[in-house]
Amino acid sequence: MSPDDFTAFAALEREGWARVAPDYEDTFGRCTSLAIPALLDLARLAPGARMLDVACGPGYAAAAAVARGARASGLDLSSGMIERARAACPAGEFKVGDAQALPWNDSEFDAVVSNFGIQHLPDPDRGLTEMCRVLRPGGRLAFTVWDLPERAVTFGLVLAAIQDGGNPDVPLPAGPPFFRFADPAESSRSLEAAGFSAPRVRALPLAWRQPSADALLEIFLEGGVRTRALLRAQTPDALERIRAALRVAVRAYERDGALELPTPAVLSDGLRPAG
C-alpha cells in the first residue's frame, strides 16, 4: 500500500493520541523517557544549539535538551500533548502540526530528534525528508523506535497473548509496519533515501519494571494507539482470555515480586551532508 492509502490510519493516530494524552505519563511515558539521554548524546547538542523534537509528545526530550543548554522546539499532532509540553518546558517553542510538513524554514536546526515517533507517521519517508530539510548542513538527526517484539518482550508478550487468546485480525485501519525501523538495513536505507549520509543503527538496552501482568495489560489498554485499538476491539471474553494468557507468559520475567521486562530500543542517526 502507498502512503496515500493510510488516511484512516492518520485519523486513528490523531484521535488516539488525543484520548491517551492525559494518561501518557502513567503509561508509556515512563518507558520512552528512558531512551532520552542516549538520544540527546547522539544528537551531539552543544550549548546554545537549536534542536527540534518531532512527535514530541509531552516534551520530555525538549525539556532534557533545555537542561543541557540547548534551545528546543517541538511539534506534535496532538494539542493535548502540546499543552503538556508547554507546561513541562516553558522555555521551549511548541507547535501543533504535521511531522510530514514541518512548519519551519530550511536549515533552521542544528539537531533533530524523534523519540519513538517515526513509527506513528502515515508516511515515515516523507517525515524523514522533512527532518533533513529543516536541519542545517552538518546537522544530525537521531531517532528511536522499539526493537522487534521477540527482543522487546513488553510488546512481544502482549502481542503473543492477543494471538493466543484473542483475535489479532479485527478490522483496523492499515498503516505502515510498526517495527519497520527496527531493521538496521531498512533504517539505513531510509535515512540515505531521505538525504542523510553516514547512517548508523544500534541497539539500546532498556528494561521496564511492572508490578504484574494486569498492570502491563492496563498500560496497553490506556496508552499508545495501535495495540490499544486492537485490544479495545476484542470481545469481553477474548479480552479475559488475553489477560489469562499474559498472566502465564510473564512468569519467566518475575523478579523480586515484580516483572523485569527487557524492552530494548533501536537508535538510528544520520548526518545532513555539509556540501
Residue pairs with C-beta under 8 A, 6 or more apart in sequence:
1 174
3 122
3 123
3 125
3 126
3 176
5 174
6 122
6 123
6 173
6 174
6 175
6 176
7 122
8 173
8 174
9 122
9 173
9 174
9 175
9 176
10 122
11 173
12 172
12 173
12 175
12 225
12 226
12 229
13 77
13 120
13 122
13 175
13 225
14 77
14 78
16 224
16 225
16 226
16 228
16 229
17 76
17 77
17 78
17 80
17 81
17 120
17 225
18 78
18 79
18 80
20 27
20 222
20 223
20 224
20 225
20 228
21 58
21 78
21 80
21 81
21 83
21 84
22 80
23 222
23 223
24 57
24 58
24 81
24 84
24 223
25 58
26 222
26 223
27 219
27 222
27 223
27 224
28 116
28 219
28 223
28 224
29 57
29 58
29 60
30 208
31 154
31 206
31 208
31 263
32 57
32 60
32 115
32 116
32 144
33 60
34 206
34 208
35 115
35 116
35 144
35 204
35 206
35 265
35 267
36 60
36 61
36 64
36 115
37 64
38 204
38 267
39 61
39 113
39 115
39 142
39 143
39 144
39 267
40 61
40 64
40 65
40 68
40 113
40 142
42 140
42 142
42 267
42 269
43 51
43 111
43 112
43 113
43 140
43 141
43 142
43 269
44 111
44 140
45 51
45 65
45 68
45 69
45 70
45 110
45 111
46 69
46 70
46 110
47 68
47 69
47 70
48 69
48 70
48 71
49 70
49 71
49 110
49 111
50 70
50 71
50 72
50 73
50 108
50 109
50 110
50 111
51 62
51 65
51 70
51 71
51 72
51 73
51 109
51 110
51 111
51 112
51 113
52 72
52 73
52 74
52 75
52 102
52 104
52 108
52 109
52 111
52 112
52 113
52 131
52 134
53 59
53 61
53 62
53 65
53 72
53 73
53 74
53 75
53 112
53 113
53 114
53 115
54 74
54 75
54 99
54 102
54 112
54 113
54 114
54 117
54 118
54 127
54 131
54 143
55 75
55 76
55 77
55 99
55 114
55 115
55 116
55 117
55 118
55 120
55 121
56 62
56 74
56 75
56 76
56 81
56 82
56 85
56 94
56 115
56 117
57 76
57 78
57 81
57 84
57 85
57 115
57 117
58 81
58 84
58 85
58 88
59 74
59 81
59 84
59 85
59 86
59 88
59 89
59 92
59 94
60 88
60 115
61 72
61 74
61 113
61 115
62 72
62 73
62 74
62 85
62 89
62 92
62 94
63 72
63 88
63 89
63 92
65 72
65 113
66 72
66 89
66 91
66 92
70 111
71 91
72 89
72 91
72 92
72 93
73 92
73 93
73 94
73 95
73 104
73 109
74 82
74 85
74 89
74 92
74 93
74 94
74 95
75 94
75 95
75 96
75 97
75 99
75 102
75 103
76 82
76 85
76 94
76 96
76 97
77 96
77 97
77 98
77 99
78 96
79 96
82 94
82 95
82 96
85 92
85 94
86 92
86 94
95 103
97 103
99 114
99 117
99 121
99 127
99 130
100 121
100 122
100 123
100 126
100 127
100 130
101 130
102 130
102 131
102 133
102 134
104 134
105 134
106 133
106 134
107 133
107 134
107 135
107 136
107 137
107 139
108 134
108 136
109 134
109 135
109 136
109 139
110 135
110 136
110 139
111 135
111 139
111 140
111 141
111 142
112 131
112 134
112 135
112 139
112 140
112 141
112 142
113 141
113 142
113 143
114 131
114 141
114 142
114 143
114 144
115 143
115 144
116 144
116 145
116 146
116 265
117 143
118 124
118 127
118 128
118 143
118 145
118 181
119 145
119 146
119 176
119 178
119 179
119 180
119 181
120 225
121 127
121 176
122 175
122 176
123 176
124 176
124 180
124 181
124 190
125 190
125 193
125 194
128 141
128 190
128 191
128 193
128 194
128 196
129 194
129 195
131 141
131 194
132 141
132 194
132 195
132 196
132 272
133 195
135 141
135 272
136 272
137 272
137 273
137 274
137 275
138 271
138 272
138 273
138 274
139 271
139 272
140 269
140 270
140 271
140 272
141 191
141 196
141 269
141 270
141 271
141 272
142 267
142 268
142 269
143 181
143 267
143 268
143 269
144 204
144 265
144 266
144 267
144 268
145 179
145 180
145 181
145 182
145 187
145 265
145 266
145 268
146 152
146 155
146 178
146 179
146 182
146 263
146 264
146 265
146 266
147 179
147 182
147 203
147 263
147 264
147 265
147 266
148 179
148 182
149 155
149 156
149 159
149 160
149 179
150 156
151 203
151 262
151 264
152 262
152 263
152 264
152 265
153 253
153 261
153 262
153 263
154 208
154 216
154 261
154 262
154 263
155 227
155 263
157 216
157 246
157 249
157 250
157 253
157 261
158 216
158 217
158 220
158 227
158 246
159 168
159 227
160 245
160 249
161 217
161 242
161 243
161 245
161 246
161 249
162 168
162 230
162 231
162 234
162 242
164 241
164 242
164 245
165 238
165 240
165 241
165 242
165 243
165 244
165 245
166 231
166 234
166 238
166 239
166 241
166 242
167 233
167 234
167 235
167 238
168 230
170 230
170 233
170 234
171 233
172 226
172 229
172 230
172 233
175 226
178 226
180 186
181 187
181 190
181 266
181 268
182 266
184 201
184 266
184 268
187 199
187 201
187 266
187 268
188 199
188 200
188 201
188 268
191 199
191 268
191 270
192 199
192 270
194 270
195 272
195 273
196 270
196 271
196 272
196 273
197 270
197 271
197 272
197 273
198 270
198 271
199 268
199 269
199 270
200 268
200 269
200 270
201 266
201 267
201 268
202 266
202 267
203 264
203 265
203 266
203 267
204 264
204 265
204 266
204 267
205 262
205 264
206 262
206 263
206 264
206 265
207 260
207 261
207 262
207 263
208 261
208 263
209 258
209 259
209 260
209 261
210 216
210 219
210 258
210 259
210 261
211 258
211 259
212 250
212 258
212 259
213 243
213 246
213 247
213 249
213 250
213 259
214 243
214 247
216 246
216 250
216 259
216 261
217 231
217 242
217 243
217 246
220 227
220 228
220 231
221 228
221 231
221 232
222 228
231 239
231 242
234 242
250 259
250 261
253 259
253 260
253 261
254 260
